Amino acid sequence: MQNSVLAQRPIKRNVSFVIMKRVLLLCLISMAGFTAFSQTKTAKSEAAAAPKAPATPVTNTPVRAAKYEVLYGSKPLSKADQKELNEFVASCDASFGSRAEAVAFFAERAWEYVATARLDTATQRFNLISALDPNSVDAFWGLGVISFQRGDNDLAIRLLNKGLELDTTQSMMRVDYAIVKLDCYQKGQDCGNLDEVETELKHALAQDPKNANAWMKRCQVAYYKENYELAWTYFHEARMADILQLDLNFGSQLAAKMPDPKGIFK
């Protein structure tokens, strides 16, 4: 995201995030009620109704194929899908100098699909990457971003947390992780609170003090805590780091609570 994190970002490896300017996290989280680009999660209907119970309503929601589910839905693959996966891995082993080289190549393509909101295709690619390397940070990061975009914050947190366990130096991924937790707070879910968001953002900024997106999110946390003077401090930190990442709509809302002490934004 080089606009607000979950607005459009570039492809991760070209970022100067995250999203994952990639999509990150992807959706524009703004004070006005940050909205994420989300896809409706597949509804699972019961296989059969109990005797004499009303039949389960039929929905028009399509069932997403296993290869388009995060980590194949954490379920065993069909024989056909497993055969296809085995052939893919064997082909990569024959075509690339190493698994790491293959992972790097396909990760580039997968992030491109995330950036263009082709989430099913991106999921399939990250699943393949995970088959090549079960500890791929890109796979957990990308699938976490996709889960967030699909509206599954719990799964997004688990995946991003796993990615951070594998590589604690990824400050952009840590910002994405904080953004998901901020979204949990905004939606009244128990998967995140403001103190947790603040902790992750402080950690990310300790690693990368010029991360304007992290400053903007920290500004929002201060706003929610009604510390408007501190919010303005963080807003100006974001401005100095990268003025293109400023959320001016949020700035207007902040100004309605307290005028800019520097008199720059009115």
C-alpha positions, 0 to 999 in steps of 0.5 A, spaced: 500 500 500 503 506 498 497 510 499 493 507 506 495 500 507 490 497 504 489 501 498 493 499 492 500 497 493 505 496 489 508 489 488 511 487 495 518 486 492 518 493 488 516 496 495 521 502 497 508 491 505 507 491 505 500 489 502 502 487 502 506 499 492 502 492 493 495 492 495 495 491 504 493 489 507 490 492 501 484 495 502 483 503 504 483 503 512 480 510 513 478 513 519 471 514 516 470 507 517 476 503 513 473 499 508 477 493 506 477 490 499 473 483 501 470 477 497 464 474 500 466 468 504 464 461 501 458 459 505 457 452 507 451 449 508 449 442 512 449 436 508 442 434 510 437 436 515 435 433 521 428 428 520 422 433 519 426 439 520 426 444 514 430 443 508 437 447 508 436 453 504 439 453 497 444 459 496 447 461 490 454 462 493 459 458 489 463 453 492 471 455 491 475 449 489 480 447 494 486 450 490 483 457 491 482 456 498 488 458 503 492 452 504 487 448 500 482 449 506 487 445 511 484 439 508 487 433 504 487 434 497 483 429 492 488 424 488 487 428 482 489 435 485 495 431 489 497 428 482 497 435 479 501 438 485 506 433 485 507 434 478 508 442 479 513 440 484 517 435 480 517 440 474 520 446 479 525 441 481 527 440 474 527 447 471 530 451 477 537 451 480 533 451 487 527 451 491 528 458 493 529 460 486 522 457 484 519 460 490 522 467 489 519 467 481 512 464 483 512 469 489 513 475 484 507 472 480 503 471 486 504 478 489 502 481 482 495 477 482 494 480 489 495 487 486 490 486 481 485 483 486 485 476 482 485 473 489 483 466 487 489 466 482 493 469 487 491 464 493 493 458 488 500 461 487 501 462 494 499 455 495 504 452 490 509 456 493 507 453 500 508 446 497 515 448 495 517 451 501 512 450 507 516 455 511 515 460 506 514 467 509 511 470 502 506 464 502 504 466 509 504 473 508 500 473 501 495 468 504 494 472 510 493 479 506 488 475 501 484 472 508 484 479 510 481 482 503 476 476 504 474 478 510 476 473 515 480 476 520 482 471 524 485 467 519 489 473 517 492 474 524 494 466 524 497 466 517 501 473 518 503 471 525 506 465 523 510 469 517 512 474 523 515 468 527 519 465 521 522 472 520 521 478 525 525 483 521 519 484 516 516 491 518 511 491 513 508 485 514 508 487 521 504 493 519 499 489 515 498 484 522 497 491 526 492 493 520 488 487 521 488 487 528 485 495 528 480 492 523 478 487 528 477 493 533 473 497 529 468 491 527 468 490 535 471 483 534 475 480 539 481 479 535 484 485 536 485 491 541 488 498 540 494 496 545 495 490 541 495 495 535 500 500 538 505 495 540 506 492 533 506 499 530 511 501 535 515 495 533 515 496 526 517 503 526 523 501 531 525 497 525 523 502 519 522 509 522 520 512 515 514 507 514 509 513 513 503 507 513 505 505 520 505 512 522 498 513 519 496 507 523 499 509 529 495 516 528 489 513 528 490 509 534 491 515 538 485 518 535 481 512 537 484 513 544 482 521 544 489 523 544 488 528 538 494 532 540 498 525 539 495 523 533 497 530 530 504 528 532 504 522 528 500 525 522 506 530 521 511 524 522 507 520 516 507 527 512 515 527 513 516 520 511 512 520 505 506 525 504 503 521 498 501 516 504 497 521 508 490 520 509 487 527 508 480 524 509 482 522 516 486 529 517 479 532 516 476 528 521 482 529 526 481 537 525 474 537 527 476 534 533 482 539 534 485 544 530 492 542 527 497 545 532 502 546 526 497 550 522 498 546 516 492 542 515 485 546 516 
